[in-house]
Amino acid sequence: MTNGRNLFAACGALALLAAGVATPALADDALTLKVDYMADVAGVVRGGTAHKARVLDNLKVSADVDLEKALGWSGATFRMSALNNSGAMPNDDAGSLQGVNNIEVSKQRARLFEAFIEQSFGDGQGSALVGLYDVNSEFYANESAGLLIAPAFGIGSELAATGPNGPSIFPSTALSARLRWTTKSGGYVQGAVINAHAGVPGDPGGADFSFDHGVLAIGEAGWSGAGKLAVGGWAYSKRQDDWRDVTAAGDPVPRRAYGAYVLAERRIKGGEDEPGRITAFARAGVSDGVTSPFRGGWQAGILIEQPVASRPASQASFGINQAFLSRRERANGWDAGLDTGRTETALEATYADTFGPITLQPDLQYVIRPAGNRDARNAVVATLRVKVGF
């Protein structure tokens, strides 16, 4: 019931926003409203700790406002979005450290997701952004990996596992400031400073504007055009808790948390609109290895667009990801009597097609040594995702 009230409140806020800017003369071109809903039926069908069908969903309501058209504010846009997540946690059955579903959350509730203003400058080559912002929307991101369901294909696990309660990514963002500059040849450089403590209205404690935990600074430079090549780095301004070591008083030892990553993607077959065109991607990241369960990892895969020539919206994707566990995570496992190895690896295959407003996406994942446990059975996870957007 609380989730329902929160969702109505979030939708009400978006409706008030729409009413405030969408005068009859401006409604058609200043304001864009969008609703996206997806529901998954997911379950471990082999290995793991249980074989049950788990249902979970994600509802996103978003509004984009062209402030130049609405208010005469040249080069400015405003975005606001809200989420409602409910349902089960299939990764509890799989036992993976990296997760098996990118809409699974630990706290099922409605929450504000993004609310920021972006201002362009320099004839559109530069932009500045301030507000609640999903850092993975622009940093450490490959568009061609977007169809895959495993969370590791979103932002690298060695970064996703950092911070007091995770960085500013799905489902909870943080107050951020971001600058970006692009060149006419496709090059770009971007950087952001983000509150290290993620939290938004709808989360326990609500939004955090105190910056008591310092900031996460992240930067990325690269080139995008027919493909993408980028390198990035990140660091926290305040020391984070060691994953294992404690002081004489029993408190975690504070350590520097930092990392770097590289990513690439490129079309390797077919033209822009040719059926069966294939884009390949690969990326890798490393971290300090003492403030999270991971010291690094890599992901690679391909996206096939229109694999069925008669189905223009059809897509297929295949990916592999591997996480390198930190020495501290392995030692913690040994203390618990587990035979914890160096890696957790997963393979994924998925296909999606659209029928009217509905997209159906069956997905299969094979997790090798979940949580690095060499005694655990490899897990096969089957998912059917249903998406509706309007």
Legacy VTK file of the C-alpha trace (Angstrom):
# vtk DataFile Version 3.0
C-alpha trace
ASCII
DATASET POLYDATA
POINTS 390 float
0.000 0.000 0.000
2.866 2.350 0.810
4.402 1.652 -2.595
1.100 2.529 -4.232
0.822 5.845 -2.378
4.420 6.694 -3.224
3.841 5.843 -6.872
0.732 8.028 -7.031
2.721 10.846 -5.414
5.540 10.473 -7.942
3.120 10.382 -10.863
1.290 13.353 -9.369
4.505 15.343 -9.260
5.122 14.587 -12.918
1.550 15.571 -13.740
1.970 18.893 -11.926
5.185 19.467 -13.839
3.361 18.830 -17.089
0.536 21.156 -16.122
2.988 23.884 -15.167
4.786 24.038 -18.481
2.424 22.495 -21.002
0.227 25.409 -21.982
-1.972 24.711 -25.010
0.550 26.472 -27.255
3.523 24.536 -25.916
2.233 21.093 -24.991
3.020 19.404 -28.289
6.659 20.423 -28.621
7.976 21.525 -25.193
7.001 18.525 -23.100
7.612 14.825 -23.665
5.989 12.338 -21.309
6.947 8.678 -21.376
5.878 5.549 -19.509
7.922 2.339 -19.654
6.916 -0.843 -17.872
8.701 -4.166 -17.764
7.922 -7.356 -15.901
10.157 -10.403 -15.566
9.402 -13.998 -14.724
12.799 -15.368 -13.738
14.015 -18.511 -12.081
16.954 -20.825 -11.581
16.240 -24.013 -13.528
19.477 -25.800 -12.685
21.955 -25.405 -9.833
21.529 -22.563 -7.370
19.722 -22.895 -4.050
16.074 -23.060 -5.211
14.094 -23.654 -8.391
11.161 -21.241 -8.275
9.568 -18.757 -10.649
10.180 -15.233 -9.356
8.177 -12.262 -10.611
9.552 -8.713 -10.478
8.810 -5.495 -12.310
9.951 -1.949 -12.998
7.743 1.027 -13.871
9.381 4.251 -15.052
7.484 7.489 -15.653
9.538 10.329 -17.130
9.073 13.892 -18.326
11.473 15.890 -20.502
10.913 19.628 -20.874
12.528 21.863 -23.492
12.915 24.983 -21.350
13.666 27.162 -24.361
10.277 26.378 -25.864
8.473 26.416 -22.519
10.082 29.414 -20.816
12.423 31.015 -23.334
15.505 29.669 -21.485
17.922 29.172 -24.357
19.692 25.804 -24.561
18.220 24.397 -21.338
16.306 21.167 -20.719
14.797 19.596 -17.613
14.327 15.909 -16.912
12.386 14.234 -14.139
11.645 10.538 -13.726
10.183 8.249 -11.087
10.449 4.494 -10.555
8.334 1.866 -8.877
9.937 -1.524 -8.275
8.251 -4.527 -6.729
8.492 -8.287 -6.677
11.013 -10.959 -5.794
14.808 -11.290 -5.917
15.857 -14.127 -8.255
19.518 -13.681 -7.402
18.790 -15.071 -3.932
18.311 -18.411 -5.704
21.281 -18.046 -8.064
23.780 -16.906 -5.420
25.712 -14.678 -7.816
27.858 -11.800 -6.530
27.243 -9.710 -9.648
23.512 -10.410 -9.895
21.396 -11.904 -12.670
18.687 -9.285 -13.241
19.097 -5.561 -13.876
15.705 -4.562 -12.432
16.138 -6.489 -9.176
16.363 -4.190 -6.143
16.984 -4.827 -2.460
14.267 -2.384 -1.352
11.009 -2.640 -3.302
9.380 0.786 -3.359
8.507 3.857 -5.405
11.139 6.566 -5.621
12.192 9.621 -7.558
14.983 8.571 -9.910
16.257 11.618 -11.799
15.610 15.360 -11.597
18.154 17.599 -13.301
18.639 20.653 -15.490
21.059 20.492 -18.415
22.405 23.616 -20.106
24.178 23.526 -23.466
26.843 26.045 -24.506
29.527 26.542 -27.140
27.171 26.091 -30.096
25.950 22.838 -28.581
29.389 21.256 -28.182
29.391 21.665 -24.417
26.841 20.985 -21.710
26.564 21.304 -17.941
24.174 19.297 -15.792
23.119 19.678 -12.148
20.689 17.533 -10.164
19.840 13.921 -9.369
21.570 12.006 -12.151
22.244 8.395 -13.187
26.008 8.313 -13.752
25.729 5.120 -15.833
23.590 6.943 -18.396
26.804 8.500 -19.777
29.797 6.937 -17.988
31.070 3.347 -18.307
28.299 2.605 -20.823
28.076 0.620 -24.069
24.851 1.059 -26.023
25.332 -2.306 -27.730
25.280 -4.080 -24.342
21.889 -2.629 -23.438
19.754 -5.634 -24.394
21.511 -7.990 -21.972
19.816 -8.488 -18.600
22.777 -9.298 -16.327
23.704 -6.199 -14.250
27.410 -6.589 -15.075
26.681 -5.354 -18.611
25.450 -2.054 -17.188
28.195 -0.530 -15.067
31.227 -2.588 -14.062
30.737 -4.520 -10.813
33.981 -3.157 -9.356
32.392 0.334 -9.427
28.777 -0.701 -8.783
29.786 -2.270 -5.444
31.460 0.866 -4.053
30.332 3.682 -1.776
28.327 3.669 1.456
25.260 2.318 -0.381
26.327 2.099 -4.013
27.101 4.906 -6.467
24.540 7.114 -8.243
22.981 4.440 -10.469
19.717 2.480 -10.695
17.633 2.513 -8.578
18.914 5.411 -6.409
20.791 8.435 -7.694
22.549 11.315 -5.934
23.078 15.053 -6.301
25.570 15.521 -9.139
27.292 18.107 -11.291
28.515 17.046 -14.742
30.422 18.841 -17.535
30.810 17.484 -21.071
32.542 18.779 -24.201
32.386 17.173 -27.647
34.452 17.911 -30.731
33.154 18.053 -34.274
35.177 14.950 -35.120
33.401 12.818 -32.494
35.829 13.155 -29.608
34.546 13.949 -26.143
35.659 14.524 -22.571
33.354 14.513 -19.570
33.615 14.639 -15.819
31.259 14.570 -12.862
31.307 15.147 -9.117
28.630 13.139 -7.314
27.496 12.856 -3.720
29.058 9.622 -2.459
25.882 8.743 -0.546
23.101 7.852 -2.977
19.560 8.593 -1.863
16.375 10.023 -3.340
12.845 10.810 -2.132
11.249 7.410 -1.561
14.401 5.835 -0.106
14.744 5.346 3.663
16.088 8.682 4.852
15.167 10.385 1.581
17.609 12.457 -0.435
20.986 13.183 1.130
22.397 16.654 0.490
24.859 16.702 3.397
27.912 15.311 1.536
29.061 13.854 4.869
30.507 10.878 2.972
32.381 13.060 0.483
32.052 12.797 -3.271
32.685 10.368 -6.097
34.680 12.001 -8.900
34.601 10.335 -12.320
36.050 11.303 -15.682
35.944 9.791 -19.159
37.465 10.690 -22.513
36.899 9.014 -25.826
35.563 9.028 -29.344
32.172 7.995 -30.686
30.938 7.734 -34.227
30.780 4.508 -36.208
31.855 2.929 -32.915
33.101 4.002 -29.522
36.438 3.955 -27.716
36.806 5.409 -24.234
38.902 5.340 -21.082
37.775 6.498 -17.662
38.779 6.744 -14.036
37.063 7.317 -10.702
37.893 7.937 -7.048
36.170 8.776 -3.774
37.274 11.878 -1.873
36.821 10.202 1.519
38.260 6.875 2.527
35.881 3.908 2.389
35.581 0.919 4.724
38.041 -1.906 4.144
36.244 -5.080 3.073
38.049 -7.142 5.750
40.626 -5.366 7.907
39.516 -3.732 11.165
41.175 -1.470 13.718
41.948 -2.428 17.318
38.540 -0.975 18.216
36.837 -3.307 15.743
35.965 -0.646 13.171
36.745 -1.114 9.458
40.076 0.378 8.413
39.501 3.395 6.115
41.046 2.944 2.655
41.303 4.879 -0.584
38.750 3.720 -3.166
39.571 4.237 -6.838
39.548 2.543 -10.220
39.804 2.817 -13.990
38.154 1.282 -17.043
38.394 1.050 -20.823
35.622 0.225 -23.285
35.139 -0.197 -27.017
32.378 -1.073 -29.451
32.212 -1.204 -33.231
29.945 -2.512 -35.956
31.634 -5.514 -37.513
29.019 -6.526 -40.076
26.364 -4.785 -42.155
25.317 -1.250 -42.963
23.209 1.223 -40.994
19.826 -0.310 -41.845
20.924 -3.686 -43.192
19.226 -6.751 -41.635
21.607 -8.859 -39.577
24.016 -6.031 -38.776
26.324 -6.899 -35.865
27.982 -4.650 -33.287
30.666 -6.032 -30.967
31.684 -4.593 -27.612
34.388 -5.242 -25.032
35.411 -3.508 -21.830
37.406 -4.038 -18.654
37.788 -2.331 -15.301
40.055 -2.493 -12.257
39.743 -1.105 -8.741
41.710 -0.788 -5.512
40.593 -4.294 -4.534
40.322 -3.570 -0.804
36.999 -1.713 -0.393
34.635 -4.075 -2.253
34.295 -7.776 -3.169
35.901 -7.111 -6.574
39.315 -6.116 -7.840
38.202 -5.932 -11.455
36.336 -7.586 -14.278
35.584 -7.628 -17.978
32.618 -8.030 -20.313
32.324 -8.706 -24.040
29.598 -9.568 -26.495
27.701 -8.830 -29.678
24.371 -7.273 -30.600
22.607 -8.483 -33.754
19.967 -6.087 -35.046
17.161 -7.493 -37.178
18.459 -11.089 -37.148
15.105 -12.074 -38.651
14.917 -10.075 -41.871
11.113 -10.002 -41.863
11.040 -8.668 -38.268
12.427 -5.083 -38.268
12.350 -4.762 -34.463
13.993 -8.116 -33.724
17.290 -8.172 -31.803
19.586 -10.843 -30.416
22.561 -10.511 -28.114
25.232 -12.759 -26.656
27.584 -11.789 -23.844
30.146 -13.054 -21.375
31.211 -11.388 -18.149
33.807 -12.292 -15.568
34.475 -10.728 -12.177
37.810 -11.012 -10.381
37.212 -11.375 -6.664
39.372 -9.394 -4.269
41.742 -11.159 -1.875
39.645 -9.874 1.006
36.439 -11.360 -0.412
38.167 -14.709 -0.853
39.562 -14.601 2.683
36.110 -13.803 4.063
34.778 -16.818 2.194
37.495 -19.065 3.556
36.662 -17.917 7.090
33.068 -19.004 6.425
34.231 -22.442 5.312
33.773 -21.800 1.583
36.206 -22.774 -1.149
36.204 -19.313 -2.736
38.085 -19.040 -6.015
39.352 -16.079 -7.990
36.488 -15.541 -10.433
32.779 -15.614 -11.116
31.870 -16.024 -14.792
28.552 -15.851 -16.617
27.328 -16.399 -20.170
24.121 -14.868 -21.525
22.007 -15.272 -24.658
18.859 -13.260 -25.324
16.392 -12.434 -28.090
13.754 -9.694 -28.268
10.968 -8.834 -30.688
8.127 -6.331 -30.658
4.485 -7.064 -31.357
2.507 -3.835 -31.404
3.209 -2.048 -28.095
4.583 -5.206 -26.435
8.155 -6.504 -26.532
8.872 -10.103 -25.530
12.394 -11.085 -24.521
13.369 -14.630 -23.496
16.793 -14.803 -21.845
19.136 -17.535 -20.628
22.157 -17.135 -18.334
24.740 -19.665 -17.200
26.603 -18.635 -14.040
29.872 -20.493 -13.435
31.014 -20.720 -9.806
28.434 -18.332 -8.303
30.160 -15.974 -5.829
33.415 -17.690 -6.780
32.457 -20.757 -4.737
34.196 -23.748 -6.308
31.863 -26.131 -4.474
28.662 -24.455 -5.707
26.742 -25.894 -8.641
26.762 -23.748 -11.750
23.410 -21.996 -12.111
21.173 -21.773 -15.174
18.764 -18.822 -14.985
15.832 -18.493 -17.388
13.929 -15.223 -17.759
11.001 -13.978 -19.800
10.864 -10.175 -19.945
7.750 -8.341 -21.117
8.047 -4.628 -21.948
5.364 -2.075 -22.728
6.055 1.565 -23.536
3.937 4.546 -24.463
LINES 1 391
390 0 1 2 3 4 5 6 7 8 9 10 11 12 13 14 15 16 17 18 19 20 21 22 23 24 25 26 27 28 29 30 31 32 33 34 35 36 37 38 39 40 41 42 43 44 45 46 47 48 49 50 51 52 53 54 55 56 57 58 59 60 61 62 63 64 65 66 67 68 69 70 71 72 73 74 75 76 77 78 79 80 81 82 83 84 85 86 87 88 89 90 91 92 93 94 95 96 97 98 99 100 101 102 103 104 105 106 107 108 109 110 111 112 113 114 115 116 117 118 119 120 121 122 123 124 125 126 127 128 129 130 131 132 133 134 135 136 137 138 139 140 141 142 143 144 145 146 147 148 149 150 151 152 153 154 155 156 157 158 159 160 161 162 163 164 165 166 167 168 169 170 171 172 173 174 175 176 177 178 179 180 181 182 183 184 185 186 187 188 189 190 191 192 193 194 195 196 197 198 199 200 201 202 203 204 205 206 207 208 209 210 211 212 213 214 215 216 217 218 219 220 221 222 223 224 225 226 227 228 229 230 231 232 233 234 235 236 237 238 239 240 241 242 243 244 245 246 247 248 249 250 251 252 253 254 255 256 257 258 259 260 261 262 263 264 265 266 267 268 269 270 271 272 273 274 275 276 277 278 279 280 281 282 283 284 285 286 287 288 289 290 291 292 293 294 295 296 297 298 299 300 301 302 303 304 305 306 307 308 309 310 311 312 313 314 315 316 317 318 319 320 321 322 323 324 325 326 327 328 329 330 331 332 333 334 335 336 337 338 339 340 341 342 343 344 345 346 347 348 349 350 351 352 353 354 355 356 357 358 359 360 361 362 363 364 365 366 367 368 369 370 371 372 373 374 375 376 377 378 379 380 381 382 383 384 385 386 387 388 389
